[in-house]
Amino acid sequence: MEPCELIRLKPDKTEALLKGYLPYLVGALAGMLIAILLSSLLMLTGTPQLILFALLPVVGGAVVERVVQRRSGNS
């Protein structure tokens, strides 16, 4: 058995794995867009901008993922 075969996932498992991450990715993208908007509106630079870009995508991803889990009944 080749080493590549050990880490290769079946297509159905890969799709399920990606679907599991989709809500988080959507929330992280929304958080990033909000961070860009707030940064430009408030004209932030330096450390405040860095904190904004570090926290909002993570928080956005977590919130959207949690909302999706609650709506699907998987909490």
Buried (B, 14 or more C-beta within 10 A) or exposed (E): EEEEEEEEEEEEEEEEEEEEEEBBBBBBBBBBEBBEEBBEEEEBEEEEBEEBBEEBBEBBBBBBBBEBEEEEEEE
